[in-house]
Amino acid sequence: MDLHSPASLRLYSSVSVTSALFCNKDLFKLCQAQKHRVGWVAVQDCVAQQVKFLGLPQNVEVNIQELVQPLGDQIRRWLCRHEIVLRKKANLYNKLIWTAHALIDYKKTAENILRSEELDPLSRFNLACINAIVDYINLSYANVKNALDKDIKRCHRKNRSCSSYPAEVKIWISFLAQPDDEESITNVFQTVIKNGNTALARHFITKIKPDRKPELIKQLTVDVLSKTRSFNPALLLFLLSQMSNQQIMEVFIENAENSLLRFLEWPLHNYFMNLANKLWEFMSGSTFLAVVQAIVQRIIQHHAFPEYLSFENPYIYVDIFKSFWLCSPNEYRRLCISDMISPVFSYVFSPHNLHYAMSHLFNDVSSLEKIDELFFSNAYAVLHILSNDNKAAAIKSLMQNYLPSETLRTDFEDQYQIFTARYLDIYYGNIEIFD
């Protein structure tokens, strides 16, 4: 599994256009939007609208629209990490540098901003500390040391944390005081991994003794794979680059569920099926169900804000779900149907017996078995049920669209309404659930 293949020219150009549209806005006035997803969706929607006004060929516009959401997320995370440093207005246009995986290169971006000389000396030092620009740190530390010491001592006297400085500044001050302390360096390396700082991880790993690296990197990789909201794909890619292919597969096999879930993240999703195909024999039924649920949740989330319709997920995760479902072992699909689909049918038609209800909806008594077989071989049918909020409407449309019309009874509509009445009353809030 090649995780370091170069990006295509098409991706590079699309990333450049999308990034320029984001940075053309005054993003630093959007502090609340940075912290709340709904607000940031509004920013992404504005960018997506601008794409439509560029008059690009349709295939190019589609490529760029596909990147609005994932690149927007990258920019939001970058802004949040640098919020303390970049409180003053700074021009980001043409400043963000992107890697081959369409991730922001934090260190090169920081170097770009430093060259522009838009920030005051202390902010530049803080920026250098966050992004491990060692030459600048060594060059400027003497000039800012007195101001730093004064502020930090004042914070200590008032018994409060010094929120004016990012945590990385304290890490560097500690390191510069004891640059050769092996135990201290190991602790610093573990801390920056925990904080998700790839730039500092790249620097401090060079300070770790070679005999300690393999086991330490393996354990930290497992820790990174276990993260959810704070997961950093760039950090995982860096740690994997420090391991052999055999070591990488050992970690993936021992942590199959977390590995698959993390590989649903942008841009690792491009390698998801490659990884899944290597892990089928090491995957448990519960892992399969967890991954199915995670993919479905991602599909639902992309439609969670109906008022913002300018950009949509280009069905990337729908395609992933289809491939994952159809490539999975038969017993896993049966398990999913049994655990996630059949209970939905039973609940929708409750309190009626499911087979009794089917006999009043279909002319063919074997229709329920045909529906089961449909789920087994048709990923879209499974997704149709799992991703729709109104299960009664989803099941009805599935029966009407996927089964031959002659199998439906002439009074299908009336009978379906009767047998799903209780579910619909609960769904629309007409009655409360007590059981």
C-alpha positions as CSV (number, residue, x, y, z in Angstrom):
1,M,0.0,0.0,0.0
2,D,1.8,3.1,-1.3
3,L,0.9,6.0,1.0
4,H,3.4,8.4,-0.6
5,S,2.5,8.4,-4.3
6,P,2.7,11.9,-5.8
7,A,-0.6,13.8,-6.4
8,S,-1.8,14.3,-9.9
9,L,-1.5,17.7,-11.6
10,R,-5.3,18.0,-11.6
11,L,-5.4,17.6,-7.8
12,Y,-2.6,20.2,-7.4
13,S,-4.4,22.8,-9.5
14,S,-7.8,22.1,-7.9
15,V,-6.3,22.5,-4.4
16,S,-4.6,25.8,-5.4
17,V,-7.9,27.3,-6.7
18,T,-9.9,26.1,-3.7
19,S,-7.3,27.4,-1.2
20,A,-7.1,30.8,-3.0
21,L,-10.9,31.2,-2.7
22,F,-10.9,30.4,1.0
23,C,-7.9,32.7,1.7
24,N,-9.4,35.6,-0.4
25,K,-11.9,36.0,2.5
26,D,-11.0,37.8,5.7
27,L,-11.0,34.5,7.7
28,F,-9.7,36.1,10.9
29,K,-13.0,37.8,11.5
30,L,-14.7,34.4,11.6
31,C,-13.5,33.4,15.1
32,Q,-16.9,31.9,16.0
33,A,-17.1,30.1,12.6
34,Q,-13.8,28.5,13.3
35,K,-15.1,26.9,16.5
36,H,-18.6,25.9,15.4
37,R,-19.3,23.6,12.5
38,V,-22.5,25.2,11.5
39,G,-20.7,28.6,11.1
40,W,-17.9,27.0,9.2
41,V,-20.3,25.3,6.8
42,A,-21.6,28.8,6.0
43,V,-18.0,29.8,5.1
44,Q,-17.6,26.7,2.9
45,D,-21.0,27.5,1.3
46,C,-19.8,30.9,0.4
47,V,-16.6,29.5,-1.3
48,A,-18.7,26.9,-3.2
49,Q,-20.9,29.7,-4.5
50,Q,-17.8,31.5,-5.7
51,V,-16.7,28.4,-7.6
52,K,-19.9,28.5,-9.6
53,F,-19.2,32.1,-10.7
54,L,-15.8,31.2,-12.1
55,G,-17.3,29.8,-15.3
56,L,-15.1,26.8,-15.4
57,P,-15.7,23.7,-17.5
58,Q,-18.1,21.3,-15.7
59,N,-15.5,18.6,-15.0
60,V,-13.1,21.1,-13.5
61,E,-15.9,22.7,-11.4
62,V,-16.8,19.3,-10.1
63,N,-13.2,18.5,-9.1
64,I,-13.0,21.8,-7.2
65,Q,-16.4,21.4,-5.5
66,E,-15.3,18.0,-4.3
67,L,-12.5,19.7,-2.4
68,V,-14.4,22.6,-0.7
69,Q,-15.4,20.6,2.3
70,P,-12.2,18.6,3.1
71,L,-9.9,21.5,2.3
72,G,-12.2,23.8,4.3
73,D,-11.8,21.5,7.3
74,Q,-8.0,21.6,6.9
75,I,-8.0,25.4,6.9
76,R,-10.3,25.6,9.9
77,R,-8.0,23.3,11.9
78,W,-5.0,25.4,10.9
79,L,-6.7,28.6,12.0
80,C,-7.7,27.1,15.3
81,R,-4.1,25.9,16.0
82,H,-2.7,29.4,15.1
83,E,-5.4,31.5,16.7
84,I,-3.3,32.7,19.6
85,V,-0.5,33.7,17.2
86,L,-2.5,35.3,14.4
87,R,-4.9,37.4,16.3
88,K,-3.8,40.4,14.3
89,K,-4.9,40.6,10.7
90,A,-2.5,38.7,8.4
91,N,-2.9,38.1,4.7
92,L,-3.1,34.4,4.0
93,Y,-3.5,34.7,0.2
94,N,-0.9,32.4,-1.5
95,K,0.6,31.7,2.0
96,L,-0.8,28.2,2.6
97,I,1.4,25.4,1.2
98,W,-0.2,22.0,0.5
99,T,1.4,18.5,0.5
100,A,0.9,15.8,-2.1
101,H,-2.0,14.5,0.0
102,A,-3.9,17.8,0.0
103,L,-3.0,18.5,3.6
104,I,-1.6,21.8,4.8
105,D,2.2,21.8,5.2
106,Y,2.4,23.6,8.5
107,K,6.1,24.3,8.5
108,K,6.4,25.6,5.0
109,T,3.3,27.7,5.5
110,A,4.7,29.2,8.6
111,E,8.0,30.0,6.8
112,N,5.9,31.7,4.1
113,I,4.2,33.9,6.7
114,L,7.5,34.7,8.5
115,R,9.0,35.9,5.2
116,S,6.1,38.3,4.7
117,E,7.1,40.1,8.0
118,E,3.5,41.0,8.8
119,L,3.7,39.9,12.5
120,D,5.5,41.5,15.5
121,P,8.7,39.8,16.7
122,L,7.0,37.9,19.6
123,S,4.2,36.5,17.3
124,R,6.8,35.4,14.8
125,F,8.7,33.6,17.6
126,N,5.5,31.9,18.7
127,L,4.7,30.9,15.1
128,A,8.2,29.4,14.7
129,C,7.8,27.4,17.9
130,I,4.5,25.9,16.8
131,N,6.0,24.8,13.5
132,A,9.5,23.8,14.5
133,I,11.4,26.5,12.5
134,V,14.5,25.8,14.4
135,D,16.8,28.3,12.8
136,Y,14.4,31.2,13.5
137,I,13.9,30.0,17.1
138,N,17.7,29.9,17.7
139,L,18.1,33.3,16.0
140,S,15.3,35.2,17.8
141,Y,15.1,33.5,21.2
142,A,17.7,35.9,22.8
143,N,15.6,38.9,21.5
144,V,12.3,37.7,23.0
145,K,13.6,35.8,26.1
146,N,13.2,38.8,28.5
147,A,9.7,39.5,27.4
148,L,8.7,35.8,27.6
149,D,10.2,35.4,31.1
150,K,8.5,38.5,32.3
151,D,5.1,37.5,31.1
152,I,5.4,33.9,32.3
153,K,6.5,35.0,35.7
154,R,3.6,37.4,35.9
155,C,1.2,34.5,35.1
156,H,2.8,32.4,37.8
157,R,2.5,35.1,40.4
158,K,-1.2,35.4,39.6
159,N,-1.5,31.6,39.7
160,R,-3.0,31.2,36.2
161,S,-1.9,29.7,33.0
162,C,-0.2,31.9,30.5
163,S,-2.8,31.8,27.7
164,S,-1.0,34.4,25.7
165,Y,1.5,31.7,24.5
166,P,0.8,28.4,22.7
167,A,1.9,25.3,24.5
168,E,4.7,24.8,22.0
169,V,6.5,27.9,23.3
170,K,6.8,26.3,26.7
171,I,8.1,23.1,25.1
172,W,10.8,24.9,23.3
173,I,11.8,26.9,26.4
174,S,12.1,23.7,28.4
175,F,14.1,22.0,25.6
176,L,16.5,24.9,25.1
177,A,17.2,24.8,28.8
178,Q,18.0,21.0,28.7
179,P,18.9,20.1,25.1
180,D,20.7,16.9,25.9
181,D,18.4,15.4,28.5
182,E,17.3,12.1,26.8
183,E,14.3,11.4,29.1
184,S,13.1,15.0,28.7
185,I,13.4,14.7,24.9
186,T,11.4,11.5,24.9
187,N,8.7,13.1,27.0
188,V,8.6,16.1,24.6
189,F,8.2,13.8,21.6
190,Q,5.3,12.0,23.3
191,T,3.7,15.3,24.2
192,V,3.9,16.7,20.6
193,I,2.4,13.5,19.2
194,K,-0.4,13.7,21.8
195,N,-1.0,17.3,20.7
196,G,-1.1,16.3,17.1
197,N,1.8,18.5,16.0
198,T,3.4,16.9,13.0
199,A,6.1,19.6,12.5
200,L,7.4,19.2,16.0
201,A,7.3,15.5,15.8
202,R,9.5,15.6,12.7
203,H,12.0,17.6,14.5
204,F,12.1,15.8,17.9
205,I,12.2,12.3,16.4
206,T,15.7,13.1,15.2
207,K,16.7,13.5,18.9
208,I,15.5,10.0,19.9
209,K,18.1,7.3,20.2
210,P,17.8,4.7,17.3
211,D,17.4,1.7,19.7
212,R,14.3,3.4,21.3
213,K,12.6,4.5,18.1
214,P,10.9,1.3,16.8
215,E,8.9,0.4,20.0
216,L,8.2,4.0,20.8
217,I,6.9,4.8,17.3
218,K,4.7,1.7,17.2
219,Q,3.1,2.6,20.5
220,L,2.5,6.2,19.5
221,T,1.0,5.1,16.2
222,V,-1.4,2.9,18.1
223,D,-2.3,5.9,20.2
224,V,-2.9,8.1,17.2
225,L,-5.1,5.5,15.6
226,S,-7.3,5.4,18.7
227,K,-8.0,9.1,18.4
228,T,-11.4,10.3,17.0
229,R,-12.1,14.1,17.0
230,S,-8.4,15.1,17.4
231,F,-7.1,12.7,14.8
232,N,-4.4,14.2,12.5
233,P,-3.9,12.3,9.2
234,A,-0.6,14.1,8.5
235,L,0.8,12.9,11.8
236,L,-0.3,9.3,11.1
237,L,1.4,9.4,7.7
238,F,4.6,10.7,9.3
239,L,4.7,7.9,11.9
240,L,4.0,5.3,9.2
241,S,6.9,6.7,7.1
242,Q,9.2,5.8,10.0
243,M,8.2,2.1,9.9
244,S,8.8,-0.8,7.6
245,N,5.9,-2.3,5.6
246,Q,5.9,-5.3,7.9
247,Q,5.7,-3.2,11.0
248,I,2.9,-1.1,9.5
249,M,0.8,-4.2,8.7
250,E,1.4,-5.6,12.2
251,V,0.0,-2.4,13.6
252,F,-3.0,-2.4,11.3
253,I,-3.8,-6.1,12.0
254,E,-3.5,-5.6,15.7
255,N,-5.7,-2.5,15.5
256,A,-8.0,-3.4,12.6
257,E,-11.1,-1.5,13.7
258,N,-9.3,1.8,14.6
259,S,-7.2,1.6,11.5
260,L,-10.2,1.2,9.2
261,L,-12.1,4.0,11.0
262,R,-9.2,6.4,10.7
263,F,-8.8,5.5,7.0
264,L,-12.2,7.0,6.4
265,E,-10.7,10.4,7.0
266,W,-9.6,12.7,4.2
267,P,-7.3,12.1,2.5
268,L,-6.7,8.5,3.8
269,H,-10.1,7.5,2.3
270,N,-8.3,7.0,-1.0
271,Y,-6.5,4.0,0.5
272,F,-9.5,2.6,2.5
273,M,-10.4,-0.3,0.3
274,N,-6.8,-1.2,-0.2
275,L,-6.4,-1.5,3.6
276,A,-9.8,-3.3,4.0
277,N,-8.8,-5.9,1.4
278,K,-5.7,-6.7,3.5
279,L,-7.6,-7.0,6.7
280,W,-10.7,-9.1,5.9
281,E,-9.3,-12.2,7.6
282,F,-8.3,-10.2,10.7
283,M,-11.6,-8.4,11.0
284,S,-14.3,-9.4,13.4
285,G,-18.0,-9.2,12.9
286,S,-18.2,-6.3,15.4
287,T,-15.5,-4.5,13.5
288,F,-17.4,-4.8,10.3
289,L,-20.6,-3.5,11.9
290,A,-18.7,-0.5,13.4
291,V,-17.1,0.4,10.0
292,V,-20.5,0.1,8.2
293,Q,-22.1,2.4,10.8
294,A,-19.2,4.9,10.5
295,I,-19.5,5.1,6.7
296,V,-23.2,5.6,6.9
297,Q,-22.8,8.3,9.5
298,R,-20.4,10.2,7.2
299,I,-22.9,10.0,4.4
300,I,-25.6,11.4,6.7
301,Q,-23.4,14.1,8.0
302,H,-22.8,15.6,4.5
303,H,-26.5,16.3,4.3
304,A,-26.9,17.5,7.9
305,F,-27.3,21.2,6.9
306,P,-30.0,21.3,4.3
307,E,-29.9,25.1,4.1
308,Y,-26.4,24.9,2.6
309,L,-26.8,23.3,-0.8
310,S,-24.0,24.8,-2.8
311,F,-21.6,22.0,-2.1
312,E,-22.2,18.3,-1.6
313,N,-20.1,15.3,-0.9
314,P,-19.5,13.8,-4.4
315,Y,-20.7,10.4,-3.2
316,I,-17.1,9.4,-2.2
317,Y,-18.4,7.6,0.8
318,V,-21.3,6.1,-1.1
319,D,-18.8,4.5,-3.4
320,I,-16.7,3.3,-0.5
321,F,-19.8,1.8,1.1
322,K,-20.6,-0.1,-2.1
323,S,-17.1,-1.5,-2.5
324,F,-16.8,-2.4,1.2
325,W,-20.2,-4.1,1.2
326,L,-19.8,-6.2,-1.9
327,C,-16.2,-7.2,-1.1
328,S,-17.1,-8.3,2.4
329,P,-17.4,-12.0,3.4
330,N,-20.9,-13.4,3.1
331,E,-21.2,-14.0,6.9
332,Y,-20.5,-10.4,7.6
333,R,-23.2,-9.2,5.3
334,R,-25.6,-11.7,6.9
335,L,-24.7,-10.4,10.3
336,C,-25.3,-6.8,9.3
337,I,-28.7,-7.7,7.8
338,S,-29.6,-9.6,11.0
339,D,-28.3,-6.9,13.4
340,M,-29.0,-3.6,11.6
341,I,-31.7,-4.2,8.9
342,S,-34.1,-6.8,10.3
343,P,-34.7,-4.9,13.5
344,V,-35.7,-1.8,11.5
345,F,-38.3,-3.8,9.7
346,S,-39.7,-5.3,12.9
347,Y,-39.8,-1.9,14.5
348,V,-41.5,-0.1,11.6
349,F,-44.3,-2.7,11.4
350,S,-44.6,-3.1,15.2
351,P,-46.9,-4.2,16.9
352,H,-47.8,-6.4,13.9
353,N,-46.1,-9.6,13.1
354,L,-43.7,-9.0,10.2
355,H,-44.7,-12.0,8.2
356,Y,-48.4,-11.2,8.7
357,A,-47.8,-7.7,7.5
358,M,-45.9,-8.9,4.4
359,S,-48.7,-11.3,3.5
360,H,-51.0,-8.2,3.3
361,L,-48.6,-6.2,1.2
362,F,-47.4,-8.7,-1.4
363,N,-49.0,-11.3,-3.6
364,D,-45.9,-13.5,-3.4
365,V,-45.4,-15.0,0.1
366,S,-41.6,-15.2,-0.6
367,S,-41.2,-11.4,-0.9
368,L,-39.6,-11.1,2.5
369,E,-36.9,-13.6,1.5
370,K,-36.4,-11.7,-1.8
371,I,-35.9,-8.5,0.2
372,D,-33.2,-10.2,2.3
373,E,-31.5,-11.3,-0.9
374,L,-31.7,-7.8,-2.3
375,F,-29.9,-6.5,0.7
376,F,-27.2,-9.2,0.4
377,S,-26.3,-8.3,-3.2
378,N,-27.3,-4.6,-3.4
379,A,-25.3,-2.1,-1.3
380,Y,-27.5,0.8,-2.3
381,A,-30.6,-1.0,-0.9
382,V,-28.8,-1.4,2.4
383,L,-27.6,2.2,2.4
384,H,-31.2,3.4,1.5
385,I,-32.5,1.9,4.7
386,L,-29.6,2.8,7.0
387,S,-29.1,6.4,5.9
388,N,-32.7,7.6,5.8
389,D,-34.3,9.1,8.9
390,N,-37.9,8.1,8.1
391,K,-37.5,4.3,8.0
392,A,-41.1,3.7,7.0
393,A,-40.8,5.9,3.9
394,A,-37.4,4.3,3.1
395,I,-38.8,0.8,3.2
396,K,-41.9,1.7,1.2
397,S,-39.8,3.3,-1.6
398,L,-37.4,0.3,-1.6
399,M,-40.3,-2.1,-2.0
400,Q,-41.8,-0.1,-4.8
401,N,-38.6,0.6,-6.7
402,Y,-36.6,-2.6,-6.2
403,L,-39.3,-5.3,-6.4
404,P,-41.4,-6.2,-9.5
405,S,-44.7,-4.2,-9.4
406,E,-46.8,-7.3,-10.0
407,T,-45.7,-8.6,-6.6
408,L,-47.4,-5.7,-4.8
409,R,-51.0,-6.0,-3.9
410,T,-53.4,-3.6,-5.5
411,D,-54.2,-2.1,-2.1
412,F,-50.5,-1.9,-1.2
413,E,-50.7,1.9,-0.3
414,D,-53.6,1.5,2.1
415,Q,-52.3,-1.6,3.7
416,Y,-48.8,-0.1,4.2
417,Q,-50.3,2.9,5.9
418,I,-52.2,0.7,8.3
419,F,-49.2,-1.5,9.2
420,T,-46.9,1.4,9.7
421,A,-49.3,3.8,11.5
422,R,-47.8,3.4,14.9
423,Y,-44.2,4.0,13.7
424,L,-45.3,7.1,11.8
425,D,-47.2,8.4,14.9
426,I,-44.0,8.1,16.9
427,Y,-41.8,9.5,14.1
428,Y,-44.0,12.6,13.7
429,G,-44.3,13.0,17.5
430,N,-48.0,12.2,17.7
431,I,-47.4,9.7,20.5
432,E,-44.6,9.1,23.0
433,I,-42.6,5.9,23.3
434,F,-43.0,4.3,26.7
435,D,-41.5,0.9,26.1
